[in-house]
């Protein structure tokens, strides 16, 4: 459950760099490194030639949830009723007993009529 909460509240960024339609680099939480081909072509070229470049960058961003903070001052009447009945009924649920209760303390075991282990020759080793 904790991993699900962590995964849903964390923002994820995956950067991918393609060169000639081949995946060259993948990076999590940052931009992917380029292959160097873009640097060689970037000096002295126009914007139209840059768009026709062999390299492409793709960035996938997954935003995490930010609205997980619960405020207890805005409880509805049903929620207040539930808390008011749940807490007193379960407040001592996990508290231990003062003494060990043995309900069979006053009863003796049944009389042994015959020893079955000796008759069947079955012994625990």
C-alpha positions in Angstrom: 0.0 0.0 0.0 2.9 2.3 0.8 4.5 1.8 -2.6 1.2 2.6 -4.3 0.9 5.8 -2.4 4.5 6.7 -3.2 4.1 6.0 -6.9 0.9 8.0 -7.2 2.2 11.1 -5.4 5.6 11.3 -7.1 6.0 13.2 -10.4 7.8 11.2 -13.0 9.8 12.5 -16.0 11.1 10.2 -18.7 13.4 11.7 -21.4 14.1 9.9 -24.6 16.6 10.8 -27.4 16.1 9.4 -30.9 18.7 9.6 -33.6 17.6 8.4 -37.0 14.5 6.8 -35.5 16.6 4.7 -33.1 16.4 5.1 -29.4 19.8 6.3 -28.2 19.3 7.3 -24.6 16.6 7.1 -21.9 16.7 9.1 -18.7 14.4 9.1 -15.7 13.9 12.4 -13.8 16.0 14.5 -16.2 16.6 15.2 -19.9 18.2 12.5 -22.0 21.8 13.1 -23.3 22.1 13.8 -27.0 24.2 11.7 -29.3 26.3 14.6 -30.5 24.8 14.7 -34.0 22.7 17.7 -33.1 25.8 19.7 -32.1 27.5 19.2 -35.5 24.5 20.3 -37.4 23.4 23.2 -35.1 26.3 25.5 -36.1 25.1 27.8 -38.9 21.8 26.2 -39.9 18.4 27.8 -40.2 15.3 26.8 -38.2 13.8 24.8 -41.2 17.0 22.7 -41.5 16.9 22.2 -37.7 13.4 20.8 -37.9 14.6 18.3 -40.6 17.4 17.1 -38.3 18.0 13.4 -37.7 17.6 13.7 -33.9 14.4 14.0 -31.9 13.8 14.4 -28.2 10.7 13.1 -26.4 9.8 14.0 -22.9 7.0 12.2 -21.0 5.9 13.9 -17.8 3.5 12.2 -15.3 2.3 14.6 -12.6 1.7 13.2 -9.2 -1.2 14.0 -7.0 -1.0 17.0 -4.6 -4.5 16.8 -3.0 -3.9 14.0 -0.5 -3.9 16.2 2.5 -7.0 15.5 4.6 -8.5 18.2 6.8 -10.2 17.1 9.9 -12.1 20.3 10.4 -14.5 19.6 7.5 -16.0 16.3 8.7 -19.6 15.6 7.7 -22.1 14.6 10.3 -21.9 10.9 9.3 -18.1 10.9 9.7 -18.4 12.6 13.1 -20.9 10.0 14.2 -18.6 7.2 13.0 -15.6 8.6 14.9 -17.7 9.2 18.0 -18.9 5.6 18.1 -15.8 3.9 16.8 -13.2 5.3 19.2 -14.9 4.5 22.6 -15.8 1.0 21.5 -12.3 0.1 20.3 -10.1 2.1 22.7 -9.2 -0.9 24.8 -9.2 -3.5 22.0 -5.4 -4.2 22.0 -4.8 -3.9 25.7 -3.6 -7.1 27.4 -5.4 -9.0 30.2 -4.2 -8.5 33.8 -3.9 -12.2 34.4 -3.8 -15.4 32.3 -7.3 -16.9 32.2 -7.3 -20.8 32.2 -10.9 -22.0 31.9 -9.8 -25.7 32.4 -7.9 -25.0 35.7 -10.6 -26.6 37.9 -11.0 -29.7 35.8 -8.8 -32.8 35.9 -8.0 -34.8 32.8 -10.0 -37.9 32.0 -8.8 -41.2 33.6 -6.4 -43.2 31.5 -8.1 -46.5 30.8 -5.4 -48.0 28.6 -2.2 -46.7 27.2 -2.8 -46.5 23.4 0.9 -45.8 22.5 2.1 -49.0 24.3 -0.7 -51.1 22.7 0.0 -49.9 19.2 3.8 -49.6 19.7 3.8 -46.0 18.4 6.4 -43.8 20.0 7.5 -40.2 19.3 11.2 -40.0 18.8 
